Amino acid sequence: MSASLTVIDEPENLRVALGPDLMAAVDLAKAEKSASTLKAYETDFRLFKAWCIARGVNSLPAAAETVAAYVAAEASRSRPSTLGRRLAALRYAHKLVGLPLPTDSEGVKATMRGIRRTCGGGRVRKAPAVAAKMLGMVAAAPTNMAGLRDRALLLLGFAGAFRRSELVALDVADIEETVAGLRVTIRHSKTDQEGQGVTIAIARGDVACPVKALREWLVAAGIDAGPLFRPINKAGRVAQARLTDRSVANIVKAYAERAGFDASTFSGHSLRSGFLTSAAAKGASIFKMMDVSRHRSVETLRGYVRDAEIFKDHAGAGLL
């Protein structure tokens, strides 16, 4: 959250006495959340604040009745999962400055339960870019600079079951090519907020090799340090900056459409889910899958395995 939100209720003399040390504490407290989470929280709180201003009520601190009324008002145009994240943002804003948490009120919880019961809380799942579809997508990549980058991004993203934020955060220094494939160091991730880091292996491919595709992109772009994946202008010039995670989603959608698939059913997560679904269908060990995906819970991965094997040894097979 922004610094202005985190000191709003501190006494003036305390803010003056603590000065830069207080602001340093604020910055460190915010560092417990990833940049993408903080960005989402900022947006969520801004929407809530605008709603409160329009009604002449306080947003920080907010009354439990205000929060309950807000989620009820938003229920007709926002999914329950979205409202859940907005409540998390409001909770974080209050918690950061030591205020009572209106989101913990039984009234707010009951309102959310009613919303889920009335509106449903089913998650909208995007299509996995399974191996067969991935081959079709990368086959549609042109031979120009953008095509080389996109081919490498898609294949590496799939082969490493990367989250899009992890993919765009990679630097050249995080990649080590070996005889067997690539060793890729992921320095931060959704499940590694403290940045302890983890190294995963990327296997070489027989038909479309992520190792070869990445090497061809780096050589063509003249990249030997810094961000792995970068924007390219219309003249084909490679920038020094880093691609955004939004760009990953756009690239996935664009190549899904080129390959003849419904682009609206794909997202940046399709790379990660595509690898896991394909590996499960091939009979890969769930623990080997976890080595690549870095999931902490076996239960989370069971969903991918179930989807891949939903017709295998079906109880109804041969009955009709």
Secondary structure, DSSP 8 states (H G I E B T S, - for coil): --HHHHTTTS-HHHHHHHHHHHHHHHHHHHTTS-HHHHHHHHHHHHHHHHHHHHHT--SSS--HHHHHHHHHHHTTTS-HHHHHHHHHHHHHHHHHTT---GGGSHHHHHHHHHHHHHH-----------HHHHHHHHHT--SSHHHHHHHHHHHHHHHTT--HHHHHH-BGGGEEE-SSEEEEEE--BTTBTT---EEEEEE--SSS-HHHHHHHHHHHHT--SSBSS--B-TT--B-SS---HHHHHHHHHHHHHHTTS-GGG--THHHHHHHHHHHHHTT--HHHHHHHH--S-HHHHHHHHHHHTTTTT-TTTT--
